[in-house]
Amino acid sequence: MRFSLIATAVLALGLVAPARAADRPNIVFVITDDQRWDAMGCAGHPFLKTPNMDRLAREGAMFANAFVTTPLCSPSRSSFLTGQYVHTTGVIGNGPAMNPISHRLVTFPRLLKDAGYESAYVGKWHMGNDDAPRPGFDRWVSFKGQGVYKNPVLNVDGKPEQKDGYITDIISDYAVDFINREHAKPFVLYVGHKAVHGPFTPAERHAGMYETEPLPQRPNVNDDMSGKPAVRRERLKENAKTKVGEQLTRNQLRCLLSVDEGLGRILDALDAKKLADDTLVIFTSDNGYFWNEHDLGDKRAAYEESIRVPLLMRYPSLIKPGTKPTEMALNIDIAPTVLQLGGATVPKDVHGKSLVPIFENKLGEWRGGALFEYFMEERFTRVPSWQALRTDRWKYIHYTDVENADELYDLQADPYEMKNLIADAGSAEQLKSLKAELEKQLNETK
């Protein structure tokens, strides 16, 4: 065990010993950009090979229903880091306007550092274009804005460094280097990949992969959009045609191969340092991505392909191998989860819920429904602002600035969200209940 010699010395002096390693785990959080929940071998993809993501699922937990509350890069990341909805974090969009806000966020690594952890950030910050170190990190390796896939300029602890190579591999190098250092305290390591975000440039060693395999298509690729007036109207207004080409999709999958390799290197480093049993590893993404479902590309809309993400967690002291929770987990749940496990105080203004009771079989009542939201961006008007309430069975989408455009789906009968029931008399009571719950959750989180 780590700290055993320290604990012995402290006890000899008659002082209170620090928490055992098993009580305060190391935390490694890995997040990709624009990875759908089903873009993993363990999630059933027909040909994508992700042996290390699969390993995490096999040795820990794979959530069947994990979501981000705002399906857009910067806002989603602010919610992961703080446990708050973006109408509270203030990070409602991408771009340089988020720079000052992102310096003020009270993040879970910052709180864990205050509670005695060593903290490191490696990779894409992507809340503003500023690459300067944010508060709460002992180690900082990042880059401006979206960064580049090849030969990036990094900000390493406040100083610029030119690096040669492929960005995913470089990020993994720094992550492994941090793990391999000697640590007198438990550590929290946040790893933010650029991949699989555009321009979807795979490593050269993967450029020829998956050239001929048939790409899977969900039935809602054939959605005629007749029940989606808000999205359809905005698309026509912009004369936008965003069909996602086959090569874009294939390059997204190819980019994931180096992400998976890097994840394997992290897991191997934990094994070599004998830290695996004392480390919580989390793997997820900042939002999903449309592969032409509902005639859409990219993200931002309230449909499942956009809001649903992978969520894998491994911590042998708590999580049984092969666990497959079906409870609805949100990105705002990560901060309270790791703060609880790290022995740090969870701020009262956190909106998420710790996932620990799920693993301890002490769940009691879980959330009956979840709030989702998106604020239209000036440079991207194809998707208007919306608020949504999703339960295990139903989803209600309210467009805040577009009249007579709301949507209602019975996810049990219509999992691909193709039949809008907003005007269905038989669903009127359900709609009334969902509207009331949406208003309640908005009021509770403001």
JOQUICOR-V661551 format. One record per residue. N is the residue number from 1. RES is the residue in three letters. NEAR is the number of other C-alpha atoms within 10 Angstrom. Layout:
N/RES/NEAR ; N/RES/NEAR
This chain:
1/MET/11 ; 2/ARG/16 ; 3/PHE/17 ; 4/SER/13 ; 5/LEU/10 ; 6/ILE/13 ; 7/ALA/17 ; 8/THR/12 ; 9/ALA/13 ; 10/VAL/14 ; 11/LEU/13 ; 12/ALA/11 ; 13/LEU/10 ; 14/GLY/9 ; 15/LEU/10 ; 16/VAL/10 ; 17/ALA/16 ; 18/PRO/16 ; 19/ALA/14 ; 20/ARG/15 ; 21/ALA/19 ; 22/ALA/17 ; 23/ASP/13 ; 24/ARG/23 ; 25/PRO/26 ; 26/ASN/28 ; 27/ILE/24 ; 28/VAL/23 ; 29/PHE/19 ; 30/VAL/22 ; 31/ILE/25 ; 32/THR/24 ; 33/ASP/22 ; 34/ASP/25 ; 35/GLN/26 ; 36/ARG/25 ; 37/TRP/27 ; 38/ASP/17 ; 39/ALA/22 ; 40/MET/23 ; 41/GLY/16 ; 42/CYS/20 ; 43/ALA/18 ; 44/GLY/11 ; 45/HIS/15 ; 46/PRO/15 ; 47/PHE/15 ; 48/LEU/21 ; 49/LYS/18 ; 50/THR/23 ; 51/PRO/17 ; 52/ASN/22 ; 53/MET/26 ; 54/ASP/18 ; 55/ARG/18 ; 56/LEU/25 ; 57/ALA/23 ; 58/ARG/19 ; 59/GLU/19 ; 60/GLY/23 ; 61/ALA/22 ; 62/MET/26 ; 63/PHE/21 ; 64/ALA/19 ; 65/ASN/18 ; 66/ALA/23 ; 67/PHE/29 ; 68/VAL/31 ; 69/THR/28 ; 70/THR/32 ; 71/PRO/29 ; 72/LEU/26 ; 73/CYS/26 ; 74/SER/22 ; 75/PRO/28 ; 76/SER/26 ; 77/ARG/27 ; 78/SER/30 ; 79/SER/30 ; 80/PHE/25 ; 81/LEU/22 ; 82/THR/29 ; 83/GLY/30 ; 84/GLN/25 ; 85/TYR/29 ; 86/VAL/24 ; 87/HIS/17 ; 88/THR/17 ; 89/THR/19 ; 90/GLY/15 ; 91/VAL/25 ; 92/ILE/25 ; 93/GLY/22 ; 94/ASN/18 ; 95/GLY/16 ; 96/PRO/14 ; 97/ALA/14 ; 98/MET/20 ; 99/ASN/19 ; 100/PRO/12 ; 101/ILE/15 ; 102/SER/22 ; 103/HIS/16 ; 104/ARG/11 ; 105/LEU/18 ; 106/VAL/17 ; 107/THR/22 ; 108/PHE/25 ; 109/PRO/28 ; 110/ARG/22 ; 111/LEU/21 ; 112/LEU/26 ; 113/LYS/22 ; 114/ASP/14 ; 115/ALA/14 ; 116/GLY/15 ; 117/TYR/25 ; 118/GLU/22 ; 119/SER/25 ; 120/ALA/24 ; 121/TYR/26 ; 122/VAL/25 ; 123/GLY/26 ; 124/LYS/24 ; 125/TRP/30 ; 126/HIS/27 ; 127/MET/29 ; 128/GLY/22 ; 129/ASN/18 ; 130/ASP/21 ; 131/ASP/24 ; 132/ALA/20 ; 133/PRO/21 ; 134/ARG/18 ; 135/PRO/15 ; 136/GLY/21 ; 137/PHE/21 ; 138/ASP/16 ; 139/ARG/16 ; 140/TRP/25 ; 141/VAL/26 ; 142/SER/27 ; 143/PHE/25 ; 144/LYS/19 ; 145/GLY/19 ; 146/GLN/17 ; 147/GLY/20 ; 148/VAL/17 ; 149/TYR/21 ; 150/LYS/16 ; 151/ASN/14 ; 152/PRO/19 ; 153/VAL/17 ; 154/LEU/22 ; 155/ASN/21 ; 156/VAL/18 ; 157/ASP/16 ; 158/GLY/15 ; 159/LYS/12 ; 160/PRO/15 ; 161/GLU/14 ; 162/GLN/11 ; 163/LYS/13 ; 164/ASP/11 ; 165/GLY/13 ; 166/TYR/18 ; 167/ILE/25 ; 168/THR/26 ; 169/ASP/18 ; 170/ILE/22 ; 171/ILE/22 ; 172/SER/24 ; 173/ASP/15 ; 174/TYR/18 ; 175/ALA/27 ; 176/VAL/19 ; 177/ASP/12 ; 178/PHE/20 ; 179/ILE/21 ; 180/ASN/14 ; 181/ARG/9 ; 182/GLU/8 ; 183/HIS/13 ; 184/ALA/11 ; 185/LYS/17 ; 186/PRO/23 ; 187/PHE/24 ; 188/VAL/27 ; 189/LEU/22 ; 190/TYR/24 ; 191/VAL/25 ; 192/GLY/25 ; 193/HIS/24 ; 194/LYS/26 ; 195/ALA/30 ; 196/VAL/25 ; 197/HIS/19 ; 198/GLY/16 ; 199/PRO/12 ; 200/PHE/20 ; 201/THR/20 ; 202/PRO/26 ; 203/ALA/21 ; 204/GLU/10 ; 205/ARG/10 ; 206/HIS/16 ; 207/ALA/14 ; 208/GLY/13 ; 209/MET/15 ; 210/TYR/16 ; 211/GLU/13 ; 212/THR/8 ; 213/GLU/11 ; 214/PRO/10 ; 215/LEU/14 ; 216/PRO/10 ; 217/GLN/11 ; 218/ARG/12 ; 219/PRO/13 ; 220/ASN/16 ; 221/VAL/16 ; 222/ASN/13 ; 223/ASP/18 ; 224/ASP/12 ; 225/MET/16 ; 226/SER/10 ; 227/GLY/19 ; 228/LYS/17 ; 229/PRO/16 ; 230/ALA/23 ; 231/VAL/22 ; 232/ARG/19 ; 233/ARG/16 ; 234/GLU/16 ; 235/ARG/18 ; 236/LEU/11 ; 237/LYS/11 ; 238/GLU/11 ; 239/ASN/10 ; 240/ALA/12 ; 241/LYS/11 ; 242/THR/14 ; 243/LYS/14 ; 244/VAL/16 ; 245/GLY/11 ; 246/GLU/13 ; 247/GLN/12 ; 248/LEU/15 ; 249/THR/16 ; 250/ARG/21 ; 251/ASN/23 ; 252/GLN/22 ; 253/LEU/25 ; 254/ARG/27 ; 255/CYS/23 ; 256/LEU/25 ; 257/LEU/24 ; 258/SER/23 ; 259/VAL/25 ; 260/ASP/19 ; 261/GLU/18 ; 262/GLY/22 ; 263/LEU/25 ; 264/GLY/19 ; 265/ARG/18 ; 266/ILE/24 ; 267/LEU/21 ; 268/ASP/15 ; 269/ALA/19 ; 270/LEU/20 ; 271/ASP/12 ; 272/ALA/11 ; 273/LYS/12 ; 274/LYS/13 ; 275/LEU/19 ; 276/ALA/19 ; 277/ASP/18 ; 278/ASP/23 ; 279/THR/24 ; 280/LEU/24 ; 281/VAL/24 ; 282/ILE/21 ; 283/PHE/20 ; 284/THR/23 ; 285/SER/29 ; 286/ASP/31 ; 287/ASN/32 ; 288/GLY/30 ; 289/TYR/28 ; 290/PHE/26 ; 291/TRP/26 ; 292/ASN/20 ; 293/GLU/23 ; 294/HIS/23 ; 295/ASP/20 ; 296/LEU/24 ; 297/GLY/19 ; 298/ASP/21 ; 299/LYS/22 ; 300/ARG/28 ; 301/ALA/26 ; 302/ALA/25 ; 303/TYR/19 ; 304/GLU/20 ; 305/GLU/28 ; 306/SER/29 ; 307/ILE/27 ; 308/ARG/27 ; 309/VAL/31 ; 310/PRO/27 ; 311/LEU/24 ; 312/LEU/25 ; 313/MET/24 ; 314/ARG/27 ; 315/TYR/23 ; 316/PRO/17 ; 317/SER/13 ; 318/LEU/16 ; 319/ILE/18 ; 320/LYS/16 ; 321/PRO/18 ; 322/GLY/15 ; 323/THR/18 ; 324/LYS/16 ; 325/PRO/15 ; 326/THR/13 ; 327/GLU/17 ; 328/MET/18 ; 329/ALA/25 ; 330/LEU/25 ; 331/ASN/29 ; 332/ILE/27 ; 333/ASP/23 ; 334/ILE/22 ; 335/ALA/27 ; 336/PRO/27 ; 337/THR/19 ; 338/VAL/26 ; 339/LEU/20 ; 340/GLN/16 ; 341/LEU/19 ; 342/GLY/26 ; 343/GLY/15 ; 344/ALA/19 ; 345/THR/13 ; 346/VAL/17 ; 347/PRO/15 ; 348/LYS/6 ; 349/ASP/12 ; 350/VAL/18 ; 351/HIS/20 ; 352/GLY/21 ; 353/LYS/19 ; 354/SER/19 ; 355/LEU/20 ; 356/VAL/18 ; 357/PRO/13 ; 358/ILE/15 ; 359/PHE/14 ; 360/GLU/11 ; 361/ASN/8 ; 362/LYS/9 ; 363/LEU/12 ; 364/GLY/7 ; 365/GLU/6 ; 366/TRP/13 ; 367/ARG/11 ; 368/GLY/11 ; 369/GLY/18 ; 370/ALA/19 ; 371/LEU/22 ; 372/PHE/25 ; 373/GLU/24 ; 374/TYR/25 ; 375/PHE/20 ; 376/MET/16 ; 377/GLU/14 ; 378/GLU/9 ; 379/ARG/6 ; 380/PHE/11 ; 381/THR/15 ; 382/ARG/22 ; 383/VAL/21 ; 384/PRO/21 ; 385/SER/19 ; 386/TRP/21 ; 387/GLN/21 ; 388/ALA/23 ; 389/LEU/23 ; 390/ARG/22 ; 391/THR/16 ; 392/ASP/16 ; 393/ARG/13 ; 394/TRP/19 ; 395/LYS/23 ; 396/TYR/25 ; 397/ILE/24 ; 398/HIS/23 ; 399/TYR/20 ; 400/THR/14 ; 401/ASP/12 ; 402/VAL/15 ; 403/GLU/10 ; 404/ASN/11 ; 405/ALA/17 ; 406/ASP/22 ; 407/GLU/22 ; 408/LEU/26 ; 409/TYR/23 ; 410/ASP/21 ; 411/LEU/18 ; 412/GLN/11 ; 413/ALA/11 ; 414/ASP/13 ; 415/PRO/15 ; 416/TYR/20 ; 417/GLU/23 ; 418/MET/22 ; 419/LYS/19 ; 420/ASN/18 ; 421/LEU/19 ; 422/ILE/19 ; 423/ALA/12 ; 424/ASP/10 ; 425/ALA/10 ; 426/GLY/10 ; 427/SER/14 ; 428/ALA/13 ; 429/GLU/10 ; 430/GLN/15 ; 431/LEU/22 ; 432/LYS/11 ; 433/SER/10 ; 434/LEU/22 ; 435/LYS/16 ; 436/ALA/12 ; 437/GLU/18 ; 438/LEU/23 ; 439/GLU/13 ; 440/LYS/12 ; 441/GLN/16 ; 442/LEU/15 ; 443/ASN/9 ; 444/GLU/9 ; 445/THR/14 ; 446/LYS/10
